[in-house]
Amino acid sequence: MKAPWNRIADLTGRRGAEKERAAPKAPPMPDAPPALMERIEAMLRGCGTGAGVFPPAVLFNERWLLRLILDWFSRHQVTEHPLSFPENGRWFSDILLPSPFVGAGRRPKTGDPPCELGGLIGHFDVPDLESPLVSASPQTLHLMAVEATMSGEMAPGVTGARYLDQTARTVAGMAEALRRANRRPSGLDRIGFYVIAPYALITAGGLQKEMSRESIGRKVKRRVKSFTPSKERWHGDWFQPTLERVEVGIIAWEQVIERLGQQDGPAAAPIEEFYHRCLELSKRQAGESR
């Protein structure tokens, strides 16, 4: 496998990477000028060195690590894993899930914005790449939401509902995406939400409470009560069936990289090095903020 910065250059638009799995068709976009892509790759190579022209955190962060991981899974057949790709599946990072909590609430300005997500795997469309809101379809069989963290911090709640954390918003957003497509959760092969975090954070126990079904159900129900009675019907018809089917869990970065190594050692080594750079930088930034 290429060094991570080379693979990142491919993900930003450089052509020529060999495809191990046929990618689903996407709307045509103009090619980036090759000379510009070469300069982008050169800047990425210099990141974190004396020749760097932007802070290391621009590259060495959980979002870029997640993209590298999802890119690898998209090109390899892996079974029995939360990040496994279904047949004809795709992925997209920094994607938006629709909020069911829009329109008139019991108090003014209670509508919530879409939920930003680290990545999504499965069968879905992104009609507008500039505002990448998920669009499911009646043929959707697989939706696996993924969030990545190095520090254990997750996105905060929304204005007027700080208790509605990212996990609750994600599951509610997937239920709403299915409702808009009139796709019943019972018809899906898999639906889930996984957080990838360092092993040390997982063993410390800081993420488990937020990831429980009881926590998700309680917080979404509380938000539903802030809206008109029509949301009660959404809660019963769409959210509850989604909550009953959804897989929710936490995976260690170390476990994911180990899985890569079992199947593709040359790919795992540079990704593991990239992970440790991200982790080291995150710890250093956390120490400086104290």
Sequence and secondary structure as in RCSB ss.txt:
>XXXX:A:sequence
MKAPWNRIADLTGRRGAEKERAAPKAPPMPDAPPALMERIEAMLRGCGTGAGVFPPAVLFNERWLLRLILDWFSR
HQVTEHPLSFPENGRWFSDILLPSPFVGAGRRPKTGDPPCELGGLIGHFDVPDLESPLVSASPQTLHLMAVEATM
SGEMAPGVTGARYLDQTARTVAGMAEALRRANRRPSGLDRIGFYVIAPYALITAGGLQKEMSRESIGRKVKRRVK
SFTPSKERWHGDWFQPTLERVEVGIIAWEQVIERLGQQDGPAAAPIEEFYHRCLELSKRQAGESR
>XXXX:A:secstr
   HHHHHHHHTT      SS            HHHHHHHHHHHHHTTSTT SS GGGTSSHHHHHHHHHHHHHT
S   SSTT   TT EEEEEEEE  S  S BSSTT     EEEEEEEES B S TTS B B  TT  EEEEEEE S
SS     BTTBTT  HHHHHHHHHHHHHHHHT  GGG SEEEEEEEE HHHHHHTSSTTTTSHHHHHHHHHHHHT
TB THHHHHIIIIIHHHHHH EEEEEEHHHHHHHHHHH HHHHHHHHHHHHHHHHHHHHHHHHH 
